[in-house]
Amino acid sequence: MGARLADARFTLEKVACLGCCSLAPVMTIDEDTHGRLDPARASAIVDAVRSRATIGEISDALRSVWGSYRPGR
């Protein structure tokens, strides 16, 4: 069982493998995989998804924070 965030839009689940070792640590949101995460990057992605941003907009926002970004798939 995962932990549901206060807004009930996201559930956190720990899994053994997402098949993305070269991008670790990673998270998936719906069908999208995001890699090479740290707490700030993960938070920025969740905030962008909360605001219903597109993957392109998420990538642009992350580039402005920490340089080049290529979501893993």
Beta strands, then each sheet from edge to edge (+ up, - down):
strand 1: 3-4
strand 2: 11-12
strand 3: 27-29
strand 4: 32-34
sheet 1: 1+ 2-
sheet 2: 3+ 4-
end
